[in-house]
Amino acid sequence: MQNNYSAERFTGAIAEMVSFPPLGPARRSAPPTPAAAMNLRRRSLALLCPLVQEWTLGPGERFEGSLLLHNPGEAAETVRVLPRDYACAANGTSVYARPNSLPRSNATWYSVDTAPRVIGPGESAAFAYRGRMMAGAGSAGTFWSLLMVEHSVPAAEGQPQLRTLARYGVQVITHAGETGRRSLRVARKQFVCERETAYALIDIENDGERQLFPRVNLEVFTPVGARVGRFSADGVRLCPLWSGRVRVELPGLKPGAYHAQLQIEGGPGVKLSSRIVFAL
């Protein structure tokens, strides 16, 4: 078993959080923003563990992890942890759904205590989960879910006395060894010039079975073949069936027509290449 706790970590304050009404069978919401967490101020909880916890496992192999929460406030907080399915798209929407309702979910492969717990002022609590890698047909590639942490946040001083249910989450990702088809496709390309700032927006979809981190390279030329420059950008984490938008800055490009070689690299054996013509 190989364990890889992502370097994406909370270091004393909530870095990403989304607040919304109770979940239905599936819902879409805007992506979480760091500003949402800052609004909680002294009453917020601190999530002191990786945002992404992932394992590379053989069939039937066990895995376990935990979420560490700290209450830096002056009042006790009631907290619970719930498994949820999760997916995201290049247009900024996210889907949060009940366990095992989205494709490639691993939410039913592990168990976690979902009973509410009280964390006193200045105290910390660990929420452990344990599971086993599914074996058999259909278990190749990457599988994932989200452990959603929810707690009630009192209104700020001087505001109406309403309580907001705040939720944020940790991704639990399991890879079945090195198995799974690796594939990417370009879903959309857009080239923009705004106030002397030029950039490309490349929407990439993971249509394979394995998590990938695409990198975009644009080799740009004038219509007569003179090289303008090479521009690159790293993409986001893409689990299978997810799509993400990569912004490639194009400094120095002026309004006009261009030719380019678009290359997208997603790791060993995954490379897309195409010639395109675009205008700014």
Sequence and secondary structure as in RCSB ss.txt:
>XXXX:A:sequence
MQNNYSAERFTGAIAEMVSFPPLGPARRSAPPTPAAAMNLRRRSLALLCPLVQEWTLGPGERFEGSLLLHNPGEA
AETVRVLPRDYACAANGTSVYARPNSLPRSNATWYSVDTAPRVIGPGESAAFAYRGRMMAGAGSAGTFWSLLMVE
HSVPAAEGQPQLRTLARYGVQVITHAGETGRRSLRVARKQFVCERETAYALIDIENDGERQLFPRVNLEVFTPVG
ARVGRFSADGVRLCPLWSGRVRVELPGLKPGAYHAQLQIEGGPGVKLSSRIVFAL
>XXXX:A:secstr
 EEEE S B  SS  S EE S   SEEEE    HHHHHTTGGG  EE SBSEEEEEE TT EEEEEEEEE  SSS
 EEEEEEEEEEEE TTS EEEE TT STTB TTSEEE  S EEE TT EEEEEEEEE   STT  EEEEEEEEEE
EEEE  TTS S EEEEEEEEEEEEEETT S   EEEEEEEEEEETTEEEEEEEEEE SSS B  EEEEEEE TTS
 EEEEEEEE   B TT EEEEEEE TT  SSEEEEEEEEE STT EEEEEEEEE 
